[in-house]
């Protein structure tokens, strides 16, 4: 029986003209960005019930969502990433947003790489909030100036600058030792080491020969070198606490998606003056991305259906796309918008995203649910975190990575 047939309503708490939204936006900048949606809904007379589930990359949130769905008590909507949206669509759990998409011309304004996940069987099943890209470095500008470090443009220059910071007594790399963060850094190193074609072969096509190749061994060698510059207290650290290390002058760099920029902006810091943003050296010709999607769950409640459509219309609107990215650190998922109101990092990032889309180098992030299904992602998480937290040789890591992916796809 399709899952949709088992869902006859939504949470009782939603019966008073409010939407319940499951999400994992719990950091300061994330909560502030989500507040922009809450405020826009309030202007239309729609109440808000927040259901936050802490945990980067949404792993914890997806576990809670599965429990809610299984019990026949879905929220009105949920923040998800690419393959999770596909999963719920294949289970016939989602409302379609075709009416909104048609009236707002979504087919013409969202990149194909986003539509691949926001549509299912030709129907729109999700509203894209934004595009985040994961191959960014965030740097403390005053520390760079103090140490005489110019923005590195190659991997060797990047490592040399980290070494310089360490020799001066600073932590070179602010690092959060959680599986999704380990893998975010790893995929940056894959792209920097092997280039866009290798990234696609290994992490999107899941080619066994690429996964257990000399290039992958070199990738693990480069990752091992990079890890020399994190501090000993990194295990378990949340991503925003690592960002705070850069903000507070405790570390030189952080490799993280551009949601990290939201923390800098929330601290009233200015790009180019207080902090620097640049693509991870060696990855300048490509963009690895994720996009937060809002899925709406099937319901026979007419009021909830109307509120779902209103929420989708707001999320996809030009004004909201700009306002949300201003706070969140992202760039709009819609193309063709003026970037004048975005900060300098976002203006550059928006142009890079559009160029990558045109050049077929806008590629899904594995760590953030856009390169491979959850079974593969979780298998990779295990291998990468095992490597980070041990002395595992690089050739063994490559061999185990290939085996883990094969097992997850068989």
N, C-alpha and C positions, 0 to 999 in steps of 0.2 A: 504493500500500500504506500503510495507517495506520501512523503512526510507532510506535505501541505494539507492532506486530508485529515491528518491527526491533529492539526492545529486549528482550533475553532475560534480562538480569540486571542487576546493579549492580556498582559497582567492587569489585575483588577485595579491597581493603583493608577492605571491610565484612563479610567472611565470618566474623569472629570476634565476632559479637554486638554490633556497633557501627553507628551511623548516621553517614553523611557528609552534612553540611549546608552547602550553598553559601549565602553571605550577604555583605552589605557592611557589617556592623556592626563597625567597626574603631576608632571613637573610644573614649575611656575609659568613658563612661557606657553606650555601646552594647554594648561587649564585656562589661561587668559585667551588663547585662540579659540578654544571651544566656547568660551563665553560670548564670542562674537555671534556664533550661531544661536545660542540661547537668547541673546538680545534681539536678534532679527525675528525669531519666532515669537517672542513676547510682543513685538510691535504688531503682529498679526493675530494676537489674542490666544496664542498657543502656549500652554505651560510646559515646564521642563522637569523631568525627573532624571537626575544623573545617576549612572551606574558605573563608577570607575573601578577598574581592576588593575592595580599597579603591576608593572613588569614590562620592560622594554621589549619591542618586537611583537607584543601581543600574545605570547605563548600562554600566559595565565588567563588572559581574557578569553581566548578561544576555548579553554577547558571549561570555564564558567558558562560560556555561550552554549556549548554542547549539552551541558547539564540542563540549562533552561529549555532548550529545544526538546530534549528527550522527555522532559516532564510535561511537555505541551504548554509551556508558559513562556513564550518568546518575548523579548523586548520589542518595542516598536521598530527599532533600528539598531544597527551595530556597526562600529568601525571595524573594518577588516582589511587585509591585504589580498593581493591578486589571487593566489591559488585557493585561499579560503572562500573568496566570493564564488569561484567556479564550483567548489565543493558543495556549497549550499544551493546553488542553482541546479546542479545535477540531482539534488535530492528533492527538487520541486518545492523548496521551502520559501522561495522569494516572490515578492510582488514585482511585477514588471513596471518599468518607468517610461514606457514608450510614449505615452501622451505628453509627458514633460519633455522628453528628449526631442520629440518632433517639433513641439512649439518653440523650443529653445535652440533648435538646429544643432544638437549635440554631435551629429554625424560629421558636421563640417568644422567643428571647433576643437575637438579633442584628438590628440595624436593617435595613430593606429596602435602604437604600443600600449596605450591606455585602454583603447576600445577592445583590445584582445581579451581583457579581463573584466571590463565593465559591461560587456555584452555576452550573452549566451544564447546560442541558436538563433542569432539575429535579433534578439530582444535586449533592451537595456535593463540590467538588473542591479546597477549600482551607480551612485553619483560620485564622481571623482572630486575630492577636495583640492588636491594640489599635486605637484610633482616634487618629491624630495630626491636629491641625488646623494649618493653615499661616498663618492670618491673626492672628499674635501679634507683639507688640513686647516685647522684653526690655530692661530699662532698669537702669542703674546708679543705685541709690537715693541713695547719698551725693553723687553728682554732681548729681542733680536737686535735692537739698536745698541744696547749695552754690550752685547757680545760681538758686534760687528758682523752680523749674519744677514746676508742678502737672501731674498726669496729663492729657494733652491728650485732648479728646473729639471734636474735629473735625479735618479735614485741615489747615485754616488754622492751628489751634493747634499741630498737630504740626510743621508747617514752621517756625512761629515759634520753637518750642523748639529745633529743630535749629540755626536761625540764632543763637540765643542761645548755644548751646554752641560754635559755630564762632567767634563773636566773642570768647569767653572763652579761645580757644586750644585747644579740644578738637576731636577728630573727632566729628562729630555722629552719623554712621551707620557702624557696623561692617559691612563689606561684603565678600563673597567673590565675586570676579569669575570665576565659572564659569557656563556656560550654564544649568544647572538652577537656580543661585541667582539669576541675572539674572531668570529667568522666575518664580521664586517671588515675588520682589519685584514684578515686573510684574503678576502676577495679583492681588496685594494692591491695587495701584493701580487696576486695572480695577474691582474690587469697590468700592473707596472712591469712585471717580469716578462710576460708573454705577449702582451698587446691584445687588441680587441678580438682578433680572430681566435686566438688561443682561449681567451676568456669564454667566448661563445661555445667553442668546441668542448671545453672542460665542464663548465658550470651550467650551461643551458642545454646543449646537445647531449651532455653526459657521456661523451666519447671515452670508452675505457682506455684507449691508447693515449689519449691526452691526459687522462687522470693519473695514469701511471707512466709518466714520460720523464725524460731528462729535464724538460722545462718545468714540470711540476716539482721535481726534486730541487731544482734551482729556486723555485718559489719558496719551498720550505726552508732552504738555506737562508734566503733573504728575510723570511719571517723570523727565523731564529736570531739573526743579526739585529733586527729591529727590536726584538724583545729585550735586548740587553739594556735598553734605555728607559724602560718602565721602572716604577718603584716597587719595593717589596710588599707594599700594602694594597696592591691592585686587586687581588682575588675578591670577587663578590661586589666590587664597587659599582654603584649605579652610574650610568653614562653622564647624568647631569652633575654628579659630584666630580667626575673627571673633568668635565667642562669648567667647573669652578676652580680647579687647580690652575688652568690656563688663565682664567679671568683674574685670579688673585695672585698671579706671578709665582706660583709654585711649580709650574711646568711650562716648557717651551711650546709644545705642540699637542694637539689631539687629532687623530684620524677619526672622523665621525661624519654622519650625514648632516645636512644643513639644518636639521632641527636644533643642533647645538647652537647655531647662530641666534636662535630665539632667546637663549639664556644670556648671551652677550647683550642683545638689544634690551632684554628685560632689566639688565643691570645698567642701562643708560650708557652703554659703550658704543663708540662709533667706528665702523669699518674703515680701515686705512689710517686711522688716528690712534685708536686704542688696541685694535686687534687686526690681524691680517687673515685673509681667506684666499686659498689657492687650491687648485686641483692637486691631488696627490702626485708628486713628481713621477713622470713616466706614464701617466694616465690622461694627459691633456687632450688627447684626440677622441676620447669617448666619455660617455656619461653612464654610470650605473645608477639605476633609479628604483624607488618605490613610490607608490601613490596610495594614500589613505582613501579607501572607498567606503561609502555609506550604503549598506544594504538595508532593504526594508522587508519585513517578514509578512507573509501572506496572512490576511485577516478578513473576516466577513463583516467587520465593524466599519460601517460607512464613514463615521467620524474619523476613525484612525486612518482609513484610506485617504481621506482628504488631507489630513495633516501630514501623512507621508509624502504626498505629492507636493505639498507646500514646502516641506523641508528639502526635497530634492531640487525644486526650482530655485530655492535660495542658494543652496550649495553650488549649483552650476552657474549662477548669475555672475556677470563680469565684476560688479562692485564687490560681491562677497569674495570672489576668488582673489582679488587684490587685497582686500582688507584682511583676510585670513592669512595670506602669505606674509603680509607686513608684520604680523605678530609671531607666526609659527616658524619663520625662517626659511620657508619653502619658496617655490615659484608657482604661479598659476598653472593648473593643468590645461586650461584653455589657452589656445594660441591666439595671436592677433590682438592682444591687449597692449595698451600703453604701459610701459614699465616705469614711467616717470615717478610714481609714488613709492617705488620699491627702493631699498637701500642699494649701495654700490655693489655689494656681493650678489644680491639677487638679480640686479640688472644684468650683470655679467653672466650669472648662472642661467637666466632665462634665455639669453641668446645662445649659450652653449647647448642647452637642452634642445632648442629648435634646430640648431645646426646638426646635432647628433641624430635627431629624428629624420632629418633630410638625408643624412649620410648612412643611415642604418647602423649607427653605433650608439643608439639609445637602448641600453641592454638592462634587463631585469637584474636586480640584486638578489643573490641567493639567500643571504642572511635575512632578507626582509620580504620573502615570499613571492618574488617575481621571476625567479629563474627556474625553479623546480618545485614539485609538490612537497607538502609538509613531510612526508615520509623520507624523502631524500634530504631535505633541509635538516631534519633532526638527526639523521645519520651523519651528515657532515659536521653538524655541531659537536657530536660526540668525538669524532676523530680530531678535529681542530683543537678542541679544549684539552683533549688528552695530550696532544703535542705541546700546547702552550704550558701545561702544568707538569711536564716531565722532560726527560732528556732523550726522548724518542729521536732516532736518526731520521734524516730527511727522506732517505730512500724507503725506509720502513713506513713513514707517514704516507708517502705517495701510494705505496702498495696497499696499505690499509684503507686509504681513501677510495681507491678504485673498487676494492672489495666491498666496502660499505655501501657505495652507490649501487653496485650491481645487486647486492642483496635487497636493497630498498626498492629496486625497480623490477625485481623478478616475481 
